[in-house]
Amino acid sequence: MNKHLNSKVLQIFAAGKRRFVSLAMLSVAILAAGMLTGCKTQFFSPTDVLTESATMAGGLTATTNELMNLREGDVLKIAFPGSPTLDTTQTIRRDGKITMSLVGEVDAAGMTPSALEKKLLDLYAPQISSKQVTVEVVSSSLTVYVTGMVLRPGKILSDHPISALEAVMEAGGFDYTKANPKNVVVIRREGNVMQNYKLNLKAVLQGEQNAPFFLKPDDIVYVPERFSMF
């Protein structure tokens, strides 16, 4: 009896060990790929897991106006609360500019909506009495990718800013028999560096967090599998 029990324990341990080794080999492969492409990949430790409302590397809260860079083709609604005759809807042209009354052409691509608001406020300062300008992204062509333990992994196209959780829902939602929503990873290229942001989307689903983590073009959302030794 004891011999049979010991045999079963050894079999279970061996299976868990093989799975652990496989995961370790996968991690090495990812690191090797980053080295071959000349990129430096930054990984957060498990204790650095970020929730969707957490502060990002740049010190900014993850909101649309602070994190999303405007791009050509984005449609902007620009409002002047104190001077409504200046209100306009503009599409960023291929040269990255918009045309505004009184001040002419303004560079917009590459800026955040908040930065554009400040720029327009400076340009219009002599013409407006109310020191307030708002820039709202009405539509934006955005491509992101969702992979891992979701029901329909693949490319997600969106015409508006989209959060990590929304992208997962667009991919059919979590495969709850396998998914680990507490450790979702957003992989983002910033220059020549691959940055990883870990999100606790389970907390978001449970209503513990409110501020969404907005994605940038070509972000990859990876939903890992729950790991169990047995």
PyRosetta script that sets phi, psi and omega in degrees:
from pyrosetta import init, pose_from_sequence

init()
pose = pose_from_sequence("MNKHLNSKVLQIFAAGKRRFVSLAMLSVAILAAGMLTGCKTQFFSPTDVLTESATMAGGLTATTNELMNLREGDVLKIAFPGSPTLDTTQTIRRDGKITMSLVGEVDAAGMTPSALEKKLLDLYAPQISSKQVTVEVVSSSLTVYVTGMVLRPGKILSDHPISALEAVMEAGGFDYTKANPKNVVVIRREGNVMQNYKLNLKAVLQGEQNAPFFLKPDDIVYVPERFSMF")
pose.set_psi(1, -49.0)
pose.set_omega(1, 179.4)
pose.set_phi(2, -63.5)
pose.set_psi(2, -36.5)
pose.set_omega(2, 179.7)
pose.set_phi(3, -64.8)
pose.set_psi(3, -41.7)
pose.set_omega(3, 179.9)
pose.set_phi(4, -65.5)
pose.set_psi(4, -41.0)
pose.set_omega(4, 179.7)
pose.set_phi(5, -64.7)
pose.set_psi(5, -43.7)
pose.set_omega(5, 178.8)
pose.set_phi(6, -61.5)
pose.set_psi(6, -38.1)
pose.set_omega(6, 178.8)
pose.set_phi(7, -62.5)
pose.set_psi(7, -42.5)
pose.set_omega(7, 179.8)
pose.set_phi(8, -64.6)
pose.set_psi(8, -42.3)
pose.set_omega(8, 179.7)
pose.set_phi(9, -61.5)
pose.set_psi(9, -43.1)
pose.set_omega(9, 179.3)
pose.set_phi(10, -63.8)
pose.set_psi(10, -38.7)
pose.set_omega(10, 178.8)
pose.set_phi(11, -63.8)
pose.set_psi(11, -44.0)
pose.set_omega(11, 179.8)
pose.set_phi(12, -63.7)
pose.set_psi(12, -44.6)
pose.set_omega(12, -179.8)
pose.set_phi(13, -61.9)
pose.set_psi(13, -41.3)
pose.set_omega(13, 179.8)
pose.set_phi(14, -63.2)
pose.set_psi(14, -40.4)
pose.set_omega(14, 179.6)
pose.set_phi(15, -64.4)
pose.set_psi(15, -43.2)
pose.set_omega(15, 178.7)
pose.set_phi(16, -64.7)
pose.set_psi(16, -39.4)
pose.set_omega(16, -179.9)
pose.set_phi(17, -64.4)
pose.set_psi(17, -41.2)
pose.set_omega(17, 179.0)
pose.set_phi(18, -62.6)
pose.set_psi(18, -39.5)
pose.set_omega(18, -179.7)
pose.set_phi(19, -67.1)
pose.set_psi(19, -40.2)
pose.set_omega(19, 178.7)
pose.set_phi(20, -62.7)
pose.set_psi(20, -43.0)
pose.set_omega(20, 179.2)
pose.set_phi(21, -62.6)
pose.set_psi(21, -40.7)
pose.set_omega(21, 179.2)
pose.set_phi(22, -61.4)
pose.set_psi(22, -43.0)
pose.set_omega(22, 178.7)
pose.set_phi(23, -65.1)
pose.set_psi(23, -39.3)
pose.set_omega(23, 178.5)
pose.set_phi(24, -63.2)
pose.set_psi(24, -40.7)
pose.set_omega(24, 179.0)
pose.set_phi(25, -65.4)
pose.set_psi(25, -36.5)
pose.set_omega(25, 178.2)
pose.set_phi(26, -64.4)
pose.set_psi(26, -42.2)
pose.set_omega(26, 178.7)
pose.set_phi(27, -61.8)
pose.set_psi(27, -41.9)
pose.set_omega(27, 177.8)
pose.set_phi(28, -62.4)
pose.set_psi(28, -39.9)
pose.set_omega(28, 179.9)
pose.set_phi(29, -63.4)
pose.set_psi(29, -41.0)
pose.set_omega(29, 179.6)
pose.set_phi(30, -64.5)
pose.set_psi(30, -44.0)
pose.set_omega(30, 178.3)
pose.set_phi(31, -62.7)
pose.set_psi(31, -39.8)
pose.set_omega(31, 179.6)
pose.set_phi(32, -64.1)
pose.set_psi(32, -39.4)
pose.set_omega(32, 179.1)
pose.set_phi(33, -62.8)
pose.set_psi(33, -40.2)
pose.set_omega(33, 178.2)
pose.set_phi(34, -64.0)
pose.set_psi(34, -38.4)
pose.set_omega(34, 178.8)
pose.set_phi(35, -67.4)
pose.set_psi(35, -38.8)
pose.set_omega(35, -178.2)
pose.set_phi(36, -67.5)
pose.set_psi(36, -30.8)
pose.set_omega(36, -179.5)
pose.set_phi(37, -89.5)
pose.set_psi(37, 4.8)
pose.set_omega(37, 177.9)
pose.set_phi(38, 75.0)
pose.set_psi(38, 17.5)
pose.set_omega(38, -177.0)
pose.set_phi(39, -107.4)
pose.set_psi(39, 150.9)
pose.set_omega(39, 176.0)
pose.set_phi(40, -104.1)
pose.set_psi(40, 120.7)
pose.set_omega(40, -179.6)
pose.set_phi(41, -97.6)
pose.set_psi(41, 126.9)
pose.set_omega(41, 178.6)
pose.set_phi(42, -103.0)
pose.set_psi(42, 121.3)
pose.set_omega(42, 179.5)
pose.set_phi(43, -109.1)
pose.set_psi(43, 138.3)
pose.set_omega(43, 173.2)
pose.set_phi(44, -87.5)
pose.set_psi(44, 144.2)
pose.set_omega(44, 176.3)
pose.set_phi(45, -74.7)
pose.set_psi(45, 162.6)
pose.set_omega(45, -179.8)
pose.set_phi(46, -56.8)
pose.set_psi(46, -25.2)
pose.set_omega(46, 179.8)
pose.set_phi(47, -81.2)
pose.set_psi(47, -7.0)
pose.set_omega(47, -179.5)
pose.set_phi(48, -101.8)
pose.set_psi(48, 20.9)
pose.set_omega(48, -178.8)
pose.set_phi(49, -59.5)
pose.set_psi(49, 130.7)
pose.set_omega(49, -178.7)
pose.set_phi(50, -100.4)
pose.set_psi(50, 141.1)
pose.set_omega(50, 168.9)
pose.set_phi(51, -90.8)
pose.set_psi(51, 169.0)
pose.set_omega(51, -176.7)
pose.set_phi(52, -62.6)
pose.set_psi(52, -22.2)
pose.set_omega(52, -179.8)
pose.set_phi(53, -96.1)
pose.set_psi(53, 5.4)
pose.set_omega(53, -176.0)
pose.set_phi(54, -72.0)
pose.set_psi(54, 161.8)
pose.set_omega(54, 177.8)
pose.set_phi(55, -80.3)
pose.set_psi(55, 136.8)
pose.set_omega(55, -176.9)
pose.set_phi(56, -84.6)
pose.set_psi(56, 179.8)
pose.set_omega(56, -175.7)
pose.set_phi(57, -60.3)
pose.set_psi(57, -33.5)
pose.set_omega(57, -178.4)
pose.set_phi(58, -80.2)
pose.set_psi(58, 0.4)
pose.set_omega(58, 178.9)
pose.set_phi(59, 85.8)
pose.set_psi(59, 12.3)
pose.set_omega(59, -177.8)
pose.set_phi(60, -109.2)
pose.set_psi(60, 143.9)
pose.set_omega(60, 173.2)
pose.set_phi(61, -69.6)
pose.set_psi(61, 143.2)
pose.set_omega(61, -173.6)
pose.set_phi(62, -76.8)
pose.set_psi(62, 82.8)
pose.set_omega(62, 174.0)
pose.set_phi(63, -122.3)
pose.set_psi(63, 160.7)
pose.set_omega(63, -176.3)
pose.set_phi(64, -55.4)
pose.set_psi(64, -52.9)
pose.set_omega(64, -173.8)
pose.set_phi(65, -66.1)
pose.set_psi(65, -21.9)
pose.set_omega(65, -176.4)
pose.set_phi(66, -95.5)
pose.set_psi(66, -28.1)
pose.set_omega(66, -171.5)
pose.set_phi(67, -112.1)
pose.set_psi(67, -23.4)
pose.set_omega(67, -173.7)
pose.set_phi(68, -90.1)
pose.set_psi(68, 123.9)
pose.set_omega(68, 175.5)
pose.set_phi(69, -83.0)
pose.set_psi(69, 135.9)
pose.set_omega(69, 178.2)
pose.set_phi(70, -72.6)
pose.set_psi(70, 148.5)
pose.set_omega(70, -178.4)
pose.set_phi(71, -135.5)
pose.set_psi(71, 164.3)
pose.set_omega(71, 176.8)
pose.set_phi(72, -59.7)
pose.set_psi(72, 139.6)
pose.set_omega(72, -177.5)
pose.set_phi(73, 95.0)
pose.set_psi(73, -16.8)
pose.set_omega(73, 177.3)
pose.set_phi(74, -66.8)
pose.set_psi(74, 138.3)
pose.set_omega(74, 177.0)
pose.set_phi(75, -101.4)
pose.set_psi(75, 124.9)
pose.set_omega(75, -175.2)
pose.set_phi(76, -115.4)
pose.set_psi(76, 136.9)
pose.set_omega(76, 171.2)
pose.set_phi(77, -103.5)
pose.set_psi(77, 114.6)
pose.set_omega(77, -175.4)
pose.set_phi(78, -111.4)
pose.set_psi(78, 122.2)
pose.set_omega(78, -174.9)
pose.set_phi(79, -123.0)
pose.set_psi(79, 141.9)
pose.set_omega(79, 175.9)
pose.set_phi(80, -117.8)
pose.set_psi(80, 93.0)
pose.set_omega(80, -174.0)
pose.set_phi(81, -53.3)
pose.set_psi(81, -33.7)
pose.set_omega(81, -179.9)
pose.set_phi(82, -88.3)
pose.set_psi(82, -12.0)
pose.set_omega(82, -178.7)
pose.set_phi(83, -140.8)
pose.set_psi(83, 72.7)
pose.set_omega(83, -173.9)
pose.set_phi(84, -61.4)
pose.set_psi(84, -18.9)
pose.set_omega(84, 178.2)
pose.set_phi(85, -66.7)
pose.set_psi(85, -16.4)
pose.set_omega(85, 179.0)
pose.set_phi(86, -90.2)
pose.set_psi(86, -8.1)
pose.set_omega(86, -179.0)
pose.set_phi(87, -57.2)
pose.set_psi(87, 141.0)
pose.set_omega(87, -177.6)
pose.set_phi(88, -156.0)
pose.set_psi(88, 158.8)
pose.set_omega(88, 171.1)
pose.set_phi(89, -116.1)
pose.set_psi(89, 123.5)
pose.set_omega(89, -173.6)
pose.set_phi(90, -126.1)
pose.set_psi(90, 144.0)
pose.set_omega(90, 172.3)
pose.set_phi(91, -106.1)
pose.set_psi(91, 128.1)
pose.set_omega(91, 179.1)
pose.set_phi(92, -67.3)
pose.set_psi(92, 122.7)
pose.set_omega(92, -176.7)
pose.set_phi(93, -75.1)
pose.set_psi(93, 173.9)
pose.set_omega(93, -178.6)
pose.set_phi(94, -64.6)
pose.set_psi(94, -23.1)
pose.set_omega(94, 177.4)
pose.set_phi(95, -86.0)
pose.set_psi(95, 4.2)
pose.set_omega(95, 176.5)
pose.set_phi(96, 83.3)
pose.set_psi(96, 9.9)
pose.set_omega(96, -174.9)
pose.set_phi(97, -112.8)
pose.set_psi(97, 161.6)
pose.set_omega(97, 168.7)
pose.set_phi(98, -126.0)
pose.set_psi(98, 158.6)
pose.set_omega(98, 179.3)
pose.set_phi(99, -111.3)
pose.set_psi(99, 119.7)
pose.set_omega(99, -177.0)
pose.set_phi(100, -114.2)
pose.set_psi(100, 139.8)
pose.set_omega(100, 178.5)
pose.set_phi(101, -63.6)
pose.set_psi(101, 145.9)
pose.set_omega(101, 178.2)
pose.set_phi(102, 77.7)
pose.set_psi(102, -35.2)
pose.set_omega(102, -176.3)
pose.set_phi(103, -112.6)
pose.set_psi(103, -10.7)
pose.set_omega(103, 176.6)
pose.set_phi(104, 82.7)
pose.set_psi(104, -145.7)
pose.set_omega(104, -174.9)
pose.set_phi(105, -78.2)
pose.set_psi(105, 139.5)
pose.set_omega(105, -178.5)
pose.set_phi(106, -133.1)
pose.set_psi(106, 129.9)
pose.set_omega(106, 175.4)
pose.set_phi(107, -68.4)
pose.set_psi(107, 130.3)
pose.set_omega(107, -179.0)
pose.set_phi(108, -126.3)
pose.set_psi(108, -37.1)
pose.set_omega(108, -177.2)
pose.set_phi(109, -61.5)
pose.set_psi(109, 138.3)
pose.set_omega(109, 179.3)
pose.set_phi(110, 91.3)
pose.set_psi(110, -12.4)
pose.set_omega(110, 178.8)
pose.set_phi(111, -95.0)
pose.set_psi(111, 157.6)
pose.set_omega(111, 169.5)
pose.set_phi(112, -83.4)
pose.set_psi(112, 157.9)
pose.set_omega(112, 175.5)
pose.set_phi(113, -55.1)
pose.set_psi(113, -38.2)
pose.set_omega(113, 179.0)
pose.set_phi(114, -63.3)
pose.set_psi(114, -42.0)
pose.set_omega(114, 179.3)
pose.set_phi(115, -65.7)
pose.set_psi(115, -38.8)
pose.set_omega(115, 178.2)
pose.set_phi(116, -66.1)
pose.set_psi(116, -37.8)
pose.set_omega(116, 176.4)
pose.set_phi(117, -58.0)
pose.set_psi(117, -45.5)
pose.set_omega(117, -180.0)
pose.set_phi(118, -65.6)
pose.set_psi(118, -38.6)
pose.set_omega(118, -179.9)
pose.set_phi(119, -65.1)
pose.set_psi(119, -44.4)
pose.set_omega(119, 179.2)
pose.set_phi(120, -66.3)
pose.set_psi(120, -35.4)
pose.set_omega(120, 178.3)
pose.set_phi(121, -62.5)
pose.set_psi(121, -40.4)
pose.set_omega(121, 177.4)
pose.set_phi(122, -66.6)
pose.set_psi(122, -42.6)
pose.set_omega(122, -177.5)
pose.set_phi(123, -66.9)
pose.set_psi(123, -36.3)
pose.set_omega(123, -175.7)
pose.set_phi(124, -95.6)
pose.set_psi(124, 2.4)
pose.set_omega(124, -176.4)
pose.set_phi(125, -50.9)
pose.set_psi(125, -42.7)
pose.set_omega(125, -179.4)
pose.set_phi(126, -71.4)
pose.set_psi(126, -19.7)
pose.set_omega(126, -174.1)
pose.set_phi(127, -99.1)
pose.set_psi(127, -18.3)
pose.set_omega(127, -174.2)
pose.set_phi(128, -119.7)
pose.set_psi(128, 146.8)
pose.set_omega(128, -179.9)
pose.set_phi(129, -89.6)
pose.set_psi(129, -37.1)
pose.set_omega(129, 179.2)
pose.set_phi(130, -86.6)
pose.set_psi(130, 121.9)
pose.set_omega(130, -176.9)
pose.set_phi(131, -83.9)
pose.set_psi(131, 64.6)
pose.set_omega(131, -178.9)
pose.set_phi(132, -148.9)
pose.set_psi(132, 129.4)
pose.set_omega(132, 174.9)
pose.set_phi(133, -137.1)
pose.set_psi(133, 136.6)
pose.set_omega(133, 177.3)
pose.set_phi(134, -121.5)
pose.set_psi(134, 138.4)
pose.set_omega(134, 177.6)
pose.set_phi(135, -120.6)
pose.set_psi(135, 119.8)
pose.set_omega(135, -179.7)
pose.set_phi(136, -119.5)
pose.set_psi(136, 131.9)
pose.set_omega(136, 177.3)
pose.set_phi(137, -81.4)
pose.set_psi(137, 111.0)
pose.set_omega(137, -179.2)
pose.set_phi(138, -78.9)
pose.set_psi(138, -43.2)
pose.set_omega(138, 177.0)
pose.set_phi(139, -151.1)
pose.set_psi(139, 150.9)
pose.set_omega(139, -178.2)
pose.set_phi(140, -154.0)
pose.set_psi(140, 133.0)
pose.set_omega(140, 177.9)
pose.set_phi(141, -83.5)
pose.set_psi(141, 115.5)
pose.set_omega(141, -172.9)
pose.set_phi(142, -133.2)
pose.set_psi(142, 130.3)
pose.set_omega(142, 177.5)
pose.set_phi(143, -117.4)
pose.set_psi(143, 123.7)
pose.set_omega(143, 175.2)
pose.set_phi(144, -133.0)
pose.set_psi(144, 171.2)
pose.set_omega(144, -177.3)
pose.set_phi(145, -129.8)
pose.set_psi(145, 138.7)
pose.set_omega(145, 178.3)
pose.set_phi(146, -123.1)
pose.set_psi(146, 129.2)
pose.set_omega(146, -178.6)
pose.set_phi(147, -140.1)
pose.set_psi(147, 171.7)
pose.set_omega(147, -179.3)
pose.set_phi(148, 97.4)
pose.set_psi(148, -144.4)
pose.set_omega(148, -171.8)
pose.set_phi(149, -85.4)
pose.set_psi(149, 63.8)
pose.set_omega(149, 171.2)
pose.set_phi(150, -122.0)
pose.set_psi(150, 165.2)
pose.set_omega(150, -174.1)
pose.set_phi(151, -76.2)
pose.set_psi(151, -32.1)
pose.set_omega(151, -179.5)
pose.set_phi(152, -133.9)
pose.set_psi(152, 75.0)
pose.set_omega(152, -179.8)
pose.set_phi(153, -65.1)
pose.set_psi(153, 151.2)
pose.set_omega(153, 177.6)
pose.set_phi(154, 149.2)
pose.set_psi(154, -160.9)
pose.set_omega(154, -177.7)
pose.set_phi(155, -81.3)
pose.set_psi(155, 138.2)
pose.set_omega(155, 176.6)
pose.set_phi(156, -117.8)
pose.set_psi(156, 125.2)
pose.set_omega(156, 176.1)
pose.set_phi(157, -106.5)
pose.set_psi(157, 132.5)
pose.set_omega(157, -179.4)
pose.set_phi(158, -135.8)
pose.set_psi(158, 142.9)
pose.set_omega(158, 177.1)
pose.set_phi(159, -100.0)
pose.set_psi(159, 15.9)
pose.set_omega(159, 179.2)
pose.set_phi(160, -153.2)
pose.set_psi(160, 161.5)
pose.set_omega(160, 177.1)
pose.set_phi(161, -54.9)
pose.set_psi(161, 137.9)
pose.set_omega(161, -174.4)
pose.set_phi(162, -133.4)
pose.set_psi(162, 139.8)
pose.set_omega(162, 179.9)
pose.set_phi(163, -90.5)
pose.set_psi(163, 168.9)
pose.set_omega(163, 178.9)
pose.set_phi(164, -60.8)
pose.set_psi(164, -42.2)
pose.set_omega(164, -179.9)
pose.set_phi(165, -66.1)
pose.set_psi(165, -40.4)
pose.set_omega(165, 178.0)
pose.set_phi(166, -63.1)
pose.set_psi(166, -38.7)
pose.set_omega(166, 178.6)
pose.set_phi(167, -63.5)
pose.set_psi(167, -40.1)
pose.set_omega(167, 177.1)
pose.set_phi(168, -62.6)
pose.set_psi(168, -41.7)
pose.set_omega(168, 179.1)
pose.set_phi(169, -65.3)
pose.set_psi(169, -37.6)
pose.set_omega(169, 176.4)
pose.set_phi(170, -63.4)
pose.set_psi(170, -27.8)
pose.set_omega(170, 178.7)
pose.set_phi(171, -87.9)
pose.set_psi(171, 19.1)
pose.set_omega(171, 177.0)
pose.set_phi(172, 94.2)
pose.set_psi(172, -4.7)
pose.set_omega(172, -179.2)
pose.set_phi(173, 88.3)
pose.set_psi(173, 175.5)
pose.set_omega(173, -179.1)
pose.set_phi(174, -68.9)
pose.set_psi(174, 144.5)
pose.set_omega(174, 166.6)
pose.set_phi(175, -85.1)
pose.set_psi(175, 93.4)
pose.set_omega(175, -169.4)
pose.set_phi(176, -68.3)
pose.set_psi(176, -10.9)
pose.set_omega(176, 175.5)
pose.set_phi(177, -77.7)
pose.set_psi(177, -16.7)
pose.set_omega(177, -175.7)
pose.set_phi(178, -132.5)
pose.set_psi(178, -27.3)
pose.set_omega(178, -168.4)
pose.set_phi(179, -70.7)
pose.set_psi(179, 150.4)
pose.set_omega(179, 172.8)
pose.set_phi(180, -117.4)
pose.set_psi(180, 87.3)
pose.set_omega(180, -176.4)
pose.set_phi(181, -70.0)
pose.set_psi(181, -7.9)
pose.set_omega(181, -179.8)
pose.set_phi(182, -80.2)
pose.set_psi(182, -14.2)
pose.set_omega(182, -175.6)
pose.set_phi(183, -132.9)
pose.set_psi(183, 45.1)
pose.set_omega(183, 178.0)
pose.set_phi(184, -70.9)
pose.set_psi(184, 139.2)
pose.set_omega(184, -177.0)
pose.set_phi(185, -115.2)
pose.set_psi(185, 130.4)
pose.set_omega(185, 171.1)
pose.set_phi(186, -103.6)
pose.set_psi(186, 121.0)
pose.set_omega(186, -179.7)
pose.set_phi(187, -101.6)
pose.set_psi(187, 123.0)
pose.set_omega(187, -173.8)
pose.set_phi(188, -134.1)
pose.set_psi(188, 131.8)
pose.set_omega(188, 175.1)
pose.set_phi(189, -86.6)
pose.set_psi(189, 123.5)
pose.set_omega(189, 176.1)
pose.set_phi(190, -122.6)
pose.set_psi(190, 97.6)
pose.set_omega(190, -172.4)
pose.set_phi(191, 69.9)
pose.set_psi(191, -122.9)
pose.set_omega(191, 178.1)
pose.set_phi(192, -101.5)
pose.set_psi(192, 13.7)
pose.set_omega(192, -176.9)
pose.set_phi(193, -116.5)
pose.set_psi(193, 136.0)
pose.set_omega(193, 174.8)
pose.set_phi(194, -94.1)
pose.set_psi(194, 116.2)
pose.set_omega(194, 179.0)
pose.set_phi(195, -101.0)
pose.set_psi(195, 140.0)
pose.set_omega(195, 176.9)
pose.set_phi(196, -113.3)
pose.set_psi(196, 129.5)
pose.set_omega(196, 176.6)
pose.set_phi(197, -120.4)
pose.set_psi(197, 121.3)
pose.set_omega(197, -179.3)
pose.set_phi(198, -95.3)
pose.set_psi(198, 131.3)
pose.set_omega(198, -175.6)
pose.set_phi(199, -120.1)
pose.set_psi(199, 140.7)
pose.set_omega(199, 173.4)
pose.set_phi(200, -97.7)
pose.set_psi(200, 84.6)
pose.set_omega(200, -178.3)
pose.set_phi(201, -75.9)
pose.set_psi(201, -17.6)
pose.set_omega(201, 175.5)
pose.set_phi(202, -64.0)
pose.set_psi(202, -39.8)
pose.set_omega(202, 178.7)
pose.set_phi(203, -63.7)
pose.set_psi(203, -37.3)
pose.set_omega(203, 178.9)
pose.set_phi(204, -65.4)
pose.set_psi(204, -44.4)
pose.set_omega(204, -179.8)
pose.set_phi(205, -63.6)
pose.set_psi(205, -28.9)
pose.set_omega(205, -179.5)
pose.set_phi(206, -88.3)
pose.set_psi(206, 3.7)
pose.set_omega(206, 176.8)
pose.set_phi(207, 79.9)
pose.set_psi(207, 14.5)
pose.set_omega(207, -178.4)
pose.set_phi(208, -83.1)
pose.set_psi(208, -20.1)
pose.set_omega(208, -180.0)
pose.set_phi(209, -127.6)
pose.set_psi(209, 152.0)
pose.set_omega(209, -176.4)
pose.set_phi(210, -119.9)
pose.set_psi(210, -43.2)
pose.set_omega(210, -174.2)
pose.set_phi(211, -72.2)
pose.set_psi(211, 125.0)
pose.set_omega(211, -178.4)
pose.set_phi(212, -76.1)
pose.set_psi(212, 150.0)
pose.set_omega(212, 173.9)
pose.set_phi(213, -92.8)
pose.set_psi(213, 103.0)
pose.set_omega(213, -176.9)
pose.set_phi(214, -80.3)
pose.set_psi(214, 141.0)
pose.set_omega(214, -178.9)
pose.set_phi(215, -88.3)
pose.set_psi(215, 157.8)
pose.set_omega(215, 174.0)
pose.set_phi(216, -110.3)
pose.set_psi(216, 162.3)
pose.set_omega(216, -179.4)
pose.set_phi(217, -53.5)
pose.set_psi(217, 135.5)
pose.set_omega(217, 176.6)
pose.set_phi(218, 72.1)
pose.set_psi(218, 11.2)
pose.set_omega(218, 172.3)
pose.set_phi(219, -62.5)
pose.set_psi(219, 149.1)
pose.set_omega(219, 175.1)
pose.set_phi(220, -115.2)
pose.set_psi(220, 123.1)
pose.set_omega(220, 177.4)
pose.set_phi(221, -101.4)
pose.set_psi(221, 117.6)
pose.set_omega(221, -178.0)
pose.set_phi(222, -111.8)
pose.set_psi(222, 120.8)
pose.set_omega(222, 177.3)
pose.set_phi(223, -100.7)
pose.set_psi(223, 110.4)
pose.set_omega(223, -175.5)
pose.set_phi(224, -76.9)
pose.set_psi(224, 166.2)
pose.set_omega(224, 176.4)
pose.set_phi(225, -89.4)
pose.set_psi(225, 143.9)
pose.set_omega(225, 174.0)
pose.set_phi(226, -61.7)
pose.set_psi(226, 133.1)
pose.set_omega(226, -178.6)
pose.set_phi(227, -101.2)
pose.set_psi(227, 129.9)
pose.set_omega(227, 177.0)
pose.set_phi(228, -139.6)
pose.set_psi(228, 135.4)
pose.set_omega(228, 179.9)
pose.set_phi(229, -73.1)
pose.set_psi(229, -21.3)
pose.set_omega(229, -175.4)
pose.set_phi(230, -126.5)
pose.dump_pdb("model.pdb")
